[in-house]
């Protein structure tokens, strides 16, 4: 599983929006890898931000 899919899985499993730091902690990935994956997911519109710096999977 690549970093992008790991990040998306962690975000989907969470009951509330997560920050990039929380995603990195929960997934065990490096923060830079998480930032890169989240940017890609955001560009693909697979995650959305309900409040600044927090992300959730698009419904």
C-alpha positions, -999 to +999 in steps of 0.1 A: +000+000+000+015+034-009+015+064+013-015+081-003-037+050+003-024+047+039-032+084+046-067+080+031-074+049+051-064+066+084-086+096+075-116+074+066-113+054+099-113+085+121-146+097+135-135+133+134-113+155+111-075+151+115-045+173+112-015+162+091+005+157+123-022+134+137-023+114+104+015+110+105+013+098+141-015+073+135-001+060+102+035+058+113+046+076+081+071+105+079+054+139+081+068+149+047+053+118+031+020+126+047+021+162+035+028+150-001+001+124+000-025+148+014-016+174-013-022+148-039-055+136-023-067+173-020-059+179-057-079+147-066-107+160-043-107+128-022-103+148+010-119+180+022-112+205+050-142+212+072-120+236+092-086+251+087-057+225+089-080+195+095-091+170+069-117+144+064-126+120+035-150+134+010-184+119+013 
